Amino acid sequence: MLTYEVNLSINNDVFPDFYEWLLPHTEEVLSHKGFKKAEIGIIENQEDDNKNHLRLNFTIDSTENLQDYLTNHAPRLRTEVDNKFDNKITATRRIIVEKIAIDAKDKVS
């Protein structure tokens, strides 16, 4: 399993419309082969930049399925976002190929 992380900065004036659009878009992405789960996080904005910030994490079963998505589907979806929201959204993306989970242990009082 790997994670495809997308960090978004959205101008405040388009954020309500973008957020409404984002949920069905996320469902569409999840319909692609190998996509197992999505998490959307609203990032607390510590800066006064007139933007909202989101983090999307997609869990995917293989590098091959992610590459298929990036090659054959992502370009169309990225163009759709640019056209619909007039380039008022910026995104950075990264692929996390290995995760180590560490759970907190019960503490003795």
N, C-alpha and C positions, 0 to 999 in steps of 0.2 A: 504494500500500500504506500502511496505517496500523497503529498498535499500540494495542491495548486493554490497559491495564495495571491489574492488580488487586493491591493490597497487603493482606495478611491478617495479623492478630494472633490467634493461637489459644491459648486457655488450655491449659497443659500437660496437664491431666487428660483432655482430649479429643483431644489432638494425634495419638496413634497411630491412633485410629479415623477421625479426619478425614483424615489423610494416605492411609489405605487407601481411603477414599471418594473422595478427590480425583482419583486417576488415572482411574477410569472416568468421573467427571464431566467431566474435561478432554476425554476422547475424545468424550463426548456433545456438548460445546460445539463441538469440531472438526467434527462432522457437519453443522453449520449452514452454509448457503450462504455462500461467500466466506471462510470461516475456513481458513487455509492451514497454520498452524504454531502450536505452543504451546511455551513454555519455562517451567519451574518452577524458581525459585531459592530455596534456603534462605538466609535472611539471618542472618549471625552476630549473635547477640544480645549487645550491649554493656551492656545494662541487666539488672538483676535484677528483672524484672517478672513472672516465672512464666508467660511466654508464649513461644511459638515464632512466628517471623515468616517469611512466604513472599511471594515476588513471582511473579505469573503474567503473562506477556506473550503475548498472542494477536496474530498477524499476520493481517490481514483485507484483502481486495482492494479494498473500497470503503466509503465512508461509508454508502451505502444499505444494504449488507448488514449492517453493524454496527448501524444504526438499526433494521432489521428484527429483529435478535436482541434488542436492548435493549427494544424495544416488545413483541414477541410471545413471547419465550422466557425472558429473564432474570428477570422477576418471579416466575415459577413456581420457577425454580432457587434464587433468593434465599430464598423462603419455605421451600423444602425444607431448606436449610442451617439456617435459624433454628429450624425445628421439630426437626430431627434432632439438632442440637448445642446446643439449649437456650440460644441467644443467647450462647454462649461464644466467638464469633468476631466480630471486627470487620473491616470492609473499607473501603478507600478505592479509588476508581477514577479513572482519567483516560485521555484519548484523546490519543495522540501522532500528529499528522497529517503531520509531516515529519521525516525522519531524515537526518542527514548522517553517513556512515561515513568514518572516517579510519583508514587502516591504518598501522601502524608500518613504517618503512623499514628495510632492512638497514643495519646500521652497519658501518663499516670499522674493523677493529681496529688 
